[in-house]
Amino acid sequence: MKKLSSGHVPTILDFLQQNGAPGNLLPVAERMLEIQQELRRCLPAGVAEDCEVCGLQDGNLVIQVSSPSVASKLRQTLPRLSQALTHQGWKINAIRLRLQPVNSSSESMAYAGSKRTGVPKKEEIPVSALEQFSRLANALEDSPLRTALEKAVRRRR
């Protein structure tokens, strides 16, 4: 990581507070968390658990689903979901679904050995990164993002 002229190593919080595109990362993440929560409220439990908001840009909502059967069930509820999100104040013009199976190659590495034990393999996170996440959480107002960061740090310590 590049040091500033004062010798200060930039933190995650510094990065998020910069002006320009990277500085917009925090509001975008918070907005996606809000949409994810609304999605979970609007969908049946069996479907909501297998859906994740990937993005919202120019009124186009992208939802990642874990299987074709979930995508099929979700397609049946799209009109109602779109209405509910619009009623909550979200500007949604279209909803796209993206299939991302749970056993994809990127996740299979993280879950190596989980088929035998049923427990995902935890990747090690450096202590310095945990401290940065903790500082970031403390700098945020009470929000779902802050709660998630605090929970993640507690689980990894």
MISE-76716 format. One record per atom (N, C-alpha, C): atom name; x, y, z. Coordinates in steps of 0.1 Angstrom, whole numbers, padded with zeros to 4 digits. Layout:
BEGIN
DOLUM,atom,px,py,pz
DOLUM,CA,X,Y,Z
...
***
This chain:
BEGIN
DOLUM,atom,px,py,pz
DOLUM,N,0008,-0012,0000
DOLUM,CA,0000,0000,0000
DOLUM,C,0009,0012,0000
DOLUM,N,0005,0022,-0008
DOLUM,CA,0014,0034,-0009
DOLUM,C,0012,0043,0003
DOLUM,N,0024,0048,0008
DOLUM,CA,0024,0057,0019
DOLUM,C,0022,0071,0014
DOLUM,N,0016,0079,0022
DOLUM,CA,0014,0093,0019
DOLUM,C,0027,0100,0023
DOLUM,N,0029,0113,0018
DOLUM,CA,0042,0120,0021
DOLUM,C,0044,0121,0036
DOLUM,N,0034,0121,0044
DOLUM,CA,0035,0123,0059
DOLUM,C,0040,0110,0065
DOLUM,N,0041,0099,0057
DOLUM,CA,0044,0086,0063
DOLUM,C,0032,0078,0067
DOLUM,N,0020,0084,0066
DOLUM,CA,0008,0077,0070
DOLUM,C,0004,0067,0059
DOLUM,N,0001,0055,0063
DOLUM,CA,-0004,0045,0054
DOLUM,C,-0019,0046,0053
DOLUM,N,-0024,0048,0041
DOLUM,CA,-0039,0050,0040
DOLUM,C,-0046,0038,0045
DOLUM,N,-0058,0040,0052
DOLUM,CA,-0066,0030,0057
DOLUM,C,-0078,0028,0048
DOLUM,N,-0086,0018,0050
DOLUM,CA,-0098,0015,0043
DOLUM,C,-0107,0027,0044
DOLUM,N,-0108,0033,0056
DOLUM,CA,-0117,0044,0059
DOLUM,C,-0112,0056,0051
DOLUM,N,-0098,0058,0050
DOLUM,CA,-0093,0069,0041
DOLUM,C,-0098,0067,0027
DOLUM,N,-0096,0055,0022
DOLUM,CA,-0100,0052,0008
DOLUM,C,-0115,0055,0006
DOLUM,N,-0124,0051,0015
DOLUM,CA,-0138,0053,0014
DOLUM,C,-0142,0068,0015
DOLUM,N,-0134,0076,0021
DOLUM,CA,-0137,0090,0023
DOLUM,C,-0131,0099,0013
DOLUM,N,-0123,0093,0003
DOLUM,CA,-0117,0101,-0007
DOLUM,C,-0128,0107,-0016
DOLUM,N,-0125,0118,-0023
DOLUM,CA,-0134,0124,-0033
DOLUM,C,-0133,0115,-0045
DOLUM,N,-0143,0116,-0054
DOLUM,CA,-0143,0109,-0066
DOLUM,C,-0150,0095,-0065
DOLUM,N,-0148,0087,-0075
DOLUM,CA,-0155,0074,-0076
DOLUM,C,-0153,0065,-0064
DOLUM,N,-0140,0063,-0059
DOLUM,CA,-0139,0054,-0048
DOLUM,C,-0146,0059,-0035
DOLUM,N,-0147,0072,-0034
DOLUM,CA,-0154,0078,-0023
DOLUM,C,-0169,0075,-0023
DOLUM,N,-0174,0071,-0034
DOLUM,CA,-0188,0068,-0035
DOLUM,C,-0191,0053,-0031
DOLUM,N,-0181,0046,-0028
DOLUM,CA,-0182,0032,-0025
DOLUM,C,-0191,0029,-0013
DOLUM,N,-0190,0037,-0003
DOLUM,CA,-0197,0035,0010
DOLUM,C,-0212,0037,0007
DOLUM,N,-0217,0048,0001
DOLUM,CA,-0231,0050,-0001
DOLUM,C,-0237,0039,-0010
DOLUM,N,-0229,0035,-0020
DOLUM,CA,-0234,0024,-0029
DOLUM,C,-0236,0011,-0021
DOLUM,N,-0226,0008,-0013
DOLUM,CA,-0227,-0004,-0005
DOLUM,C,-0239,-0004,0005
DOLUM,N,-0241,0008,0011
DOLUM,CA,-0253,0010,0020
DOLUM,C,-0266,0008,0012
DOLUM,N,-0266,0014,0000
DOLUM,CA,-0279,0013,-0008
DOLUM,C,-0281,-0001,-0012
DOLUM,N,-0271,-0009,-0016
DOLUM,CA,-0273,-0023,-0019
DOLUM,C,-0278,-0031,-0007
DOLUM,N,-0273,-0028,0004
DOLUM,CA,-0277,-0035,0016
DOLUM,C,-0292,-0032,0019
DOLUM,N,-0296,-0019,0017
DOLUM,CA,-0310,-0016,0019
DOLUM,C,-0319,-0023,0009
DOLUM,N,-0315,-0024,-0003
DOLUM,CA,-0323,-0031,-0013
DOLUM,C,-0323,-0046,-0010
DOLUM,N,-0312,-0052,-0005
DOLUM,CA,-0311,-0066,-0001
DOLUM,C,-0321,-0068,0010
DOLUM,N,-0322,-0059,0020
DOLUM,CA,-0332,-0061,0031
DOLUM,C,-0346,-0061,0026
DOLUM,N,-0349,-0051,0017
DOLUM,CA,-0362,-0050,0011
DOLUM,C,-0366,-0063,0003
DOLUM,N,-0356,-0068,-0004
DOLUM,CA,-0358,-0080,-0012
DOLUM,C,-0361,-0092,-0003
DOLUM,N,-0354,-0093,0009
DOLUM,CA,-0357,-0104,0018
DOLUM,C,-0371,-0102,0024
DOLUM,N,-0376,-0090,0026
DOLUM,CA,-0390,-0088,0031
DOLUM,C,-0400,-0091,0021
DOLUM,N,-0397,-0089,0008
DOLUM,CA,-0408,-0090,-0002
DOLUM,C,-0409,-0105,-0007
DOLUM,N,-0398,-0113,-0006
DOLUM,CA,-0398,-0126,-0012
DOLUM,C,-0401,-0137,-0002
DOLUM,N,-0406,-0148,-0006
DOLUM,CA,-0408,-0159,0003
DOLUM,C,-0394,-0164,0008
DOLUM,N,-0394,-0169,0020
DOLUM,CA,-0381,-0172,0027
DOLUM,C,-0373,-0182,0019
DOLUM,N,-0379,-0192,0013
DOLUM,CA,-0371,-0202,0005
DOLUM,C,-0364,-0196,-0007
DOLUM,N,-0370,-0185,-0012
DOLUM,CA,-0364,-0179,-0024
DOLUM,C,-0354,-0168,-0020
DOLUM,N,-0358,-0160,-0010
DOLUM,CA,-0350,-0149,-0006
DOLUM,C,-0336,-0153,-0001
DOLUM,N,-0335,-0164,0005
DOLUM,CA,-0322,-0169,0010
DOLUM,C,-0312,-0172,-0001
DOLUM,N,-0317,-0175,-0013
DOLUM,CA,-0308,-0178,-0024
DOLUM,C,-0307,-0167,-0034
DOLUM,N,-0310,-0155,-0030
DOLUM,CA,-0309,-0143,-0039
DOLUM,C,-0300,-0132,-0033
DOLUM,N,-0292,-0126,-0041
DOLUM,CA,-0284,-0115,-0036
DOLUM,C,-0283,-0104,-0046
DOLUM,N,-0285,-0092,-0041
DOLUM,CA,-0285,-0080,-0050
DOLUM,C,-0270,-0078,-0054
DOLUM,N,-0268,-0077,-0067
DOLUM,CA,-0255,-0074,-0073
DOLUM,C,-0253,-0060,-0077
DOLUM,N,-0264,-0053,-0080
DOLUM,CA,-0262,-0039,-0083
DOLUM,C,-0275,-0032,-0088
DOLUM,N,-0275,-0019,-0087
DOLUM,CA,-0286,-0011,-0092
DOLUM,C,-0280,0001,-0099
DOLUM,N,-0282,0001,-0112
DOLUM,CA,-0277,0012,-0120
DOLUM,C,-0287,0016,-0130
DOLUM,N,-0290,0029,-0131
DOLUM,CA,-0299,0035,-0141
DOLUM,C,-0313,0027,-0140
DOLUM,N,-0317,0024,-0129
DOLUM,CA,-0330,0017,-0127
DOLUM,C,-0330,0002,-0130
DOLUM,N,-0319,-0003,-0133
DOLUM,CA,-0318,-0018,-0136
DOLUM,C,-0312,-0025,-0124
DOLUM,N,-0320,-0033,-0118
DOLUM,CA,-0316,-0041,-0106
DOLUM,C,-0311,-0055,-0111
DOLUM,N,-0300,-0059,-0106
DOLUM,CA,-0294,-0072,-0110
DOLUM,C,-0294,-0080,-0097
DOLUM,N,-0300,-0092,-0098
DOLUM,CA,-0301,-0101,-0086
DOLUM,C,-0294,-0114,-0090
DOLUM,N,-0285,-0118,-0082
DOLUM,CA,-0278,-0131,-0084
DOLUM,C,-0286,-0142,-0077
DOLUM,N,-0288,-0153,-0084
DOLUM,CA,-0295,-0164,-0078
DOLUM,C,-0286,-0177,-0079
DOLUM,N,-0289,-0186,-0070
DOLUM,CA,-0280,-0197,-0068
DOLUM,C,-0283,-0209,-0077
DOLUM,N,-0295,-0210,-0083
DOLUM,CA,-0299,-0221,-0091
DOLUM,C,-0310,-0217,-0101
DOLUM,N,-0311,-0225,-0112
DOLUM,CA,-0322,-0223,-0121
DOLUM,C,-0336,-0224,-0115
DOLUM,N,-0337,-0233,-0105
DOLUM,CA,-0351,-0234,-0099
DOLUM,C,-0354,-0221,-0091
DOLUM,N,-0344,-0216,-0084
DOLUM,CA,-0347,-0203,-0077
DOLUM,C,-0350,-0192,-0087
DOLUM,N,-0343,-0192,-0098
DOLUM,CA,-0345,-0182,-0109
DOLUM,C,-0360,-0183,-0114
DOLUM,N,-0364,-0195,-0116
DOLUM,CA,-0378,-0198,-0121
DOLUM,C,-0388,-0193,-0110
DOLUM,N,-0386,-0196,-0098
DOLUM,CA,-0395,-0191,-0087
DOLUM,C,-0395,-0176,-0086
DOLUM,N,-0383,-0170,-0087
DOLUM,CA,-0382,-0156,-0086
DOLUM,C,-0389,-0149,-0098
DOLUM,N,-0387,-0154,-0110
DOLUM,CA,-0394,-0148,-0122
DOLUM,C,-0409,-0147,-0120
DOLUM,N,-0415,-0157,-0113
DOLUM,CA,-0429,-0156,-0110
DOLUM,C,-0433,-0144,-0101
DOLUM,N,-0424,-0140,-0093
DOLUM,CA,-0427,-0129,-0083
DOLUM,C,-0421,-0116,-0088
DOLUM,N,-0415,-0115,-0099
DOLUM,CA,-0409,-0102,-0104
DOLUM,C,-0418,-0091,-0105
DOLUM,N,-0430,-0092,-0110
DOLUM,CA,-0440,-0081,-0111
DOLUM,C,-0443,-0075,-0097
DOLUM,N,-0446,-0085,-0087
DOLUM,CA,-0449,-0081,-0074
DOLUM,C,-0437,-0074,-0067
DOLUM,N,-0425,-0080,-0069
DOLUM,CA,-0413,-0075,-0063
DOLUM,C,-0410,-0061,-0069
DOLUM,N,-0411,-0059,-0082
DOLUM,CA,-0409,-0046,-0088
DOLUM,C,-0419,-0035,-0082
DOLUM,N,-0431,-0039,-0080
DOLUM,CA,-0441,-0030,-0074
DOLUM,C,-0438,-0027,-0060
DOLUM,N,-0434,-0037,-0052
DOLUM,CA,-0430,-0034,-0038
DOLUM,C,-0418,-0025,-0037
DOLUM,N,-0408,-0027,-0045
DOLUM,CA,-0396,-0019,-0044
DOLUM,C,-0399,-0004,-0049
DOLUM,N,-0408,-0003,-0059
DOLUM,CA,-0412,0010,-0064
DOLUM,C,-0420,0017,-0053
DOLUM,N,-0429,0010,-0047
DOLUM,CA,-0437,0015,-0036
DOLUM,C,-0428,0020,-0024
DOLUM,N,-0417,0014,-0022
DOLUM,CA,-0407,0018,-0011
DOLUM,C,-0398,0029,-0016
DOLUM,N,-0400,0034,-0028
DOLUM,CA,-0392,0046,-0033
DOLUM,C,-0380,0043,-0041
DOLUM,N,-0378,0030,-0045
DOLUM,CA,-0367,0026,-0054
DOLUM,C,-0372,0028,-0068
DOLUM,N,-0363,0034,-0076
DOLUM,CA,-0366,0036,-0090
DOLUM,C,-0361,0023,-0098
DOLUM,N,-0370,0014,-0100
DOLUM,CA,-0367,0001,-0107
DOLUM,C,-0374,0001,-0120
DOLUM,N,-0366,0001,-0131
DOLUM,CA,-0372,0000,-0145
DOLUM,C,-0372,-0015,-0149
DOLUM,N,-0362,-0022,-0145
DOLUM,CA,-0361,-0036,-0150
DOLUM,C,-0353,-0044,-0139
DOLUM,N,-0356,-0057,-0138
DOLUM,CA,-0349,-0066,-0129
DOLUM,C,-0343,-0077,-0138
DOLUM,N,-0330,-0079,-0137
DOLUM,CA,-0323,-0090,-0144
DOLUM,C,-0318,-0100,-0134
DOLUM,N,-0319,-0112,-0138
DOLUM,CA,-0314,-0123,-0129
DOLUM,C,-0301,-0128,-0135
DOLUM,N,-0291,-0131,-0126
DOLUM,CA,-0278,-0137,-0130
DOLUM,C,-0277,-0150,-0122
DOLUM,N,-0274,-0160,-0129
DOLUM,CA,-0272,-0174,-0123
DOLUM,C,-0258,-0175,-0118
DOLUM,N,-0256,-0178,-0105
DOLUM,CA,-0243,-0180,-0100
DOLUM,C,-0244,-0192,-0090
DOLUM,N,-0242,-0204,-0095
DOLUM,CA,-0243,-0215,-0087
DOLUM,C,-0234,-0215,-0075
DOLUM,N,-0239,-0220,-0063
DOLUM,CA,-0231,-0220,-0051
DOLUM,C,-0218,-0228,-0053
DOLUM,N,-0218,-0238,-0061
DOLUM,CA,-0206,-0246,-0062
DOLUM,C,-0197,-0242,-0074
DOLUM,N,-0197,-0229,-0077
DOLUM,CA,-0188,-0224,-0087
DOLUM,C,-0174,-0225,-0083
DOLUM,N,-0165,-0224,-0093
DOLUM,CA,-0151,-0226,-0090
DOLUM,C,-0145,-0216,-0080
DOLUM,N,-0150,-0203,-0080
DOLUM,CA,-0145,-0193,-0071
DOLUM,C,-0149,-0197,-0057
DOLUM,N,-0161,-0202,-0055
DOLUM,CA,-0165,-0205,-0041
DOLUM,C,-0160,-0219,-0037
DOLUM,N,-0157,-0228,-0046
DOLUM,CA,-0153,-0242,-0042
DOLUM,C,-0140,-0241,-0035
DOLUM,N,-0132,-0232,-0038
DOLUM,CA,-0119,-0231,-0031
DOLUM,C,-0122,-0227,-0016
DOLUM,N,-0131,-0218,-0014
DOLUM,CA,-0134,-0213,0000
DOLUM,C,-0141,-0224,0008
DOLUM,N,-0148,-0233,0001
DOLUM,CA,-0155,-0243,0008
DOLUM,C,-0148,-0257,0007
DOLUM,N,-0136,-0257,0004
DOLUM,CA,-0128,-0270,0003
DOLUM,C,-0130,-0278,0015
DOLUM,N,-0133,-0290,0014
DOLUM,CA,-0135,-0299,0025
DOLUM,C,-0148,-0297,0032
DOLUM,N,-0157,-0288,0028
DOLUM,CA,-0169,-0286,0035
DOLUM,C,-0179,-0297,0033
DOLUM,N,-0177,-0305,0022
DOLUM,CA,-0186,-0315,0018
DOLUM,C,-0185,-0327,0029
DOLUM,N,-0174,-0328,0034
DOLUM,CA,-0172,-0339,0044
DOLUM,C,-0177,-0334,0058
DOLUM,N,-0174,-0322,0062
DOLUM,CA,-0177,-0317,0075
DOLUM,C,-0190,-0309,0075
DOLUM,N,-0194,-0303,0064
DOLUM,CA,-0206,-0295,0064
DOLUM,C,-0203,-0280,0068
DOLUM,N,-0191,-0278,0072
DOLUM,CA,-0187,-0264,0077
DOLUM,C,-0177,-0258,0067
DOLUM,N,-0180,-0246,0062
DOLUM,CA,-0171,-0239,0053
DOLUM,C,-0157,-0237,0059
DOLUM,N,-0147,-0238,0051
DOLUM,CA,-0133,-0235,0055
DOLUM,C,-0132,-0220,0057
DOLUM,N,-0127,-0216,0068
DOLUM,CA,-0125,-0201,0070
DOLUM,C,-0111,-0197,0065
DOLUM,N,-0111,-0186,0058
DOLUM,CA,-0099,-0181,0053
DOLUM,C,-0094,-0171,0064
DOLUM,N,-0080,-0171,0065
DOLUM,CA,-0074,-0162,0075
DOLUM,C,-0074,-0148,0070
DOLUM,N,-0078,-0138,0079
DOLUM,CA,-0078,-0124,0076
DOLUM,C,-0067,-0118,0085
DOLUM,N,-0058,-0111,0079
DOLUM,CA,-0047,-0105,0088
DOLUM,C,-0053,-0096,0099
DOLUM,N,-0046,-0095,0110
DOLUM,CA,-0051,-0087,0122
DOLUM,C,-0052,-0073,0118
DOLUM,N,-0043,-0068,0110
DOLUM,CA,-0043,-0054,0105
DOLUM,C,-0056,-0051,0098
DOLUM,N,-0060,-0060,0089
DOLUM,CA,-0073,-0058,0082
DOLUM,C,-0085,-0058,0091
DOLUM,N,-0085,-0067,0101
DOLUM,CA,-0096,-0067,0111
DOLUM,C,-0096,-0054,0119
DOLUM,N,-0085,-0049,0122
DOLUM,CA,-0084,-0036,0129
DOLUM,C,-0090,-0025,0120
DOLUM,N,-0087,-0025,0107
DOLUM,CA,-0092,-0015,0098
DOLUM,C,-0107,-0016,0097
DOLUM,N,-0113,-0028,0096
DOLUM,CA,-0127,-0030,0095
DOLUM,C,-0134,-0025,0108
DOLUM,N,-0127,-0028,0119
DOLUM,CA,-0132,-0023,0132
DOLUM,C,-0133,-0008,0133
DOLUM,N,-0122,-0001,0128
DOLUM,CA,-0122,0013,0128
DOLUM,C,-0133,0019,0119
DOLUM,N,-0134,0012,0107
DOLUM,CA,-0145,0016,0098
DOLUM,C,-0159,0015,0104
DOLUM,N,-0161,0004,0111
DOLUM,CA,-0174,0002,0117
DOLUM,C,-0177,0013,0128
DOLUM,N,-0166,0016,0136
DOLUM,CA,-0168,0026,0146
DOLUM,C,-0170,0040,0140
DOLUM,N,-0166,0043,0128
DOLUM,CA,-0167,0056,0122
DOLUM,C,-0181,0057,0116
DOLUM,N,-0188,0046,0114
DOLUM,CA,-0201,0047,0107
DOLUM,C,-0212,0049,0118
DOLUM,N,-0223,0055,0113
DOLUM,CA,-0235,0056,0122
DOLUM,C,-0242,0042,0122
DOLUM,N,-0251,0041,0132
DOLUM,CA,-0258,0028,0133
DOLUM,C,-0265,0025,0120
DOLUM,N,-0261,0014,0114
DOLUM,CA,-0267,0010,0101
DOLUM,C,-0265,-0005,0099
DOLUM,N,-0271,-0011,0090
DOLUM,CA,-0269,-0025,0087
DOLUM,C,-0254,-0028,0083
DOLUM,N,-0248,-0019,0076
DOLUM,CA,-0234,-0021,0073
DOLUM,C,-0225,-0021,0085
DOLUM,N,-0227,-0012,0094
DOLUM,CA,-0219,-0012,0107
DOLUM,C,-0221,-0025,0114
DOLUM,N,-0234,-0029,0116
DOLUM,CA,-0237,-0042,0123
DOLUM,C,-0230,-0053,0116
DOLUM,N,-0230,-0054,0103
DOLUM,CA,-0224,-0065,0096
DOLUM,C,-0209,-0065,0098
DOLUM,N,-0202,-0053,0097
DOLUM,CA,-0188,-0052,0099
DOLUM,C,-0184,-0056,0113
DOLUM,N,-0192,-0052,0123
DOLUM,CA,-0189,-0056,0137
DOLUM,C,-0190,-0071,0139
DOLUM,N,-0200,-0076,0133
DOLUM,CA,-0203,-0091,0134
DOLUM,C,-0191,-0099,0128
DOLUM,N,-0187,-0094,0116
DOLUM,CA,-0176,-0101,0109
DOLUM,C,-0163,-0100,0117
DOLUM,N,-0160,-0089,0123
DOLUM,CA,-0148,-0087,0130
DOLUM,C,-0149,-0096,0143
DOLUM,N,-0160,-0097,0150
DOLUM,CA,-0161,-0105,0161
DOLUM,C,-0159,-0120,0158
DOLUM,N,-0165,-0124,0147
DOLUM,CA,-0164,-0138,0143
DOLUM,C,-0150,-0142,0139
DOLUM,N,-0142,-0133,0134
DOLUM,CA,-0128,-0136,0130
DOLUM,C,-0118,-0135,0141
DOLUM,N,-0121,-0129,0152
DOLUM,CA,-0111,-0127,0163
DOLUM,C,-0111,-0139,0172
***
